[in-house]
C-alpha cells in the first residue's frame, strides 16, 4: 500500500516537472498521426454527448408537471362516484393520456410500463376509453411526474422499489374516479357571487380555519383542482379623501383588479391607496 502511494507521489512530481514537454509531444502526435487524431476526436465527441445526455436527464427529472408543458391527448367521460366529493354524481369530460405519453415522461418503453401493470408493480386503477384501452387521467399523470426521479435510484429488489409504493399510495388517494378529490369539509359551493367571474354559486376552499374564494366551476374546468386561481391578501394604506382618516388594513382581492378598500370611519370607498401583497406562509 505504501509502495503504491510512493509510486503515485513520484509520478506526480515527475509529471509536474515535465508536463510542458508531455503536452508538446501530444500536440505533435495529434498533428502527424491521423489514427491518433481520429481516436481523440471520437473520445471528445462521445464525452460531450454523454455529458449532455446526463445533464438533460437530470434536468428533466427535476421539472414540475406544469414546466413539462405536456398536453392530454383525449378526454373520457367520468361520473364522480366518491360520495363525499362535492361533485358527486356529476359527469365530466376528463383529460387523459395514453400509455406512450406516461412511458415518455418516465423515460421507459411502453412495453415496460405495461409489464409493470400486468405484474402488479403498479396497481391497475386506471380507466378505459371507448375502445377499452387503458388511459391515465391528468391527475394520475401528475403522480408519475412527481415521483419519476425515484427511478434513478438502484435497489436490490426492484419489486420493492420506492417508486412503486409511492405511486400506488397516491393513486389510491385518487380512487375511485382517478381525479383529485374535492372533499366536503375542504371545499364548498356558496350562494355568493364569484369574485373572479361574477357568477353564482362561488367556490370556496378551507385554508387553516377559514374559507377563501377560488375560481368557481364557471371559471375553470371542475376537474382542474390544481389550476384554480385563489384570492390574494394585501396590506393597504392611504388617506381617505372624504374625512382625511389614515387607513391601514388587510383586504382580499383578485390579482389585476381594483381592491375594495373602505374607510372604517366614514364608510366610503377609497380608490387611491398603496398595496403590498402578503406572502403565504
HELIX and SHEET records of a PDB file:
HELIX    1   1 UNK A    2  UNK A   32  1                                  31    
HELIX    2   2 UNK A   34  UNK A   62  1                                  29    
HELIX    3   3 UNK A   65  UNK A   68  1                                   4    
HELIX    4   4 UNK A   99  UNK A  106  1                                   8    
HELIX    5   5 UNK A  110  UNK A  118  1                                   9    
HELIX    6   6 UNK A  138  UNK A  147  1                                  10    
HELIX    7   7 UNK A  148  UNK A  152  5                                   5    
HELIX    8   8 UNK A  158  UNK A  160  5                                   3    
HELIX    9   9 UNK A  162  UNK A  173  1                                  12    
SHEET    1   A 4 UNK A  74  UNK A  79  0                                        
SHEET    2   A 4 UNK A  91  UNK A  98 -1                                        
SHEET    3   A 4 UNK A 134  UNK A 137 -1                                        
SHEET    4   A 4 UNK A 127  UNK A 128 -1                                        
SHEET    1   B 3 UNK A 187  UNK A 190  0                                        
SHEET    2   B 3 UNK A 202  UNK A 207 -1                                        
SHEET    3   B 3 UNK A 210  UNK A 214 -1                                        
SHEET    1   C 3 UNK A 246  UNK A 253  0                                        
SHEET    2   C 3 UNK A 232  UNK A 239 -1                                        
SHEET    3   C 3 UNK A 274  UNK A 277 -1                                        
SHEET    1   D 2 UNK A 261  UNK A 262  0                                        
SHEET    2   D 2 UNK A 269  UNK A 270 -1                                        
END                                                                             
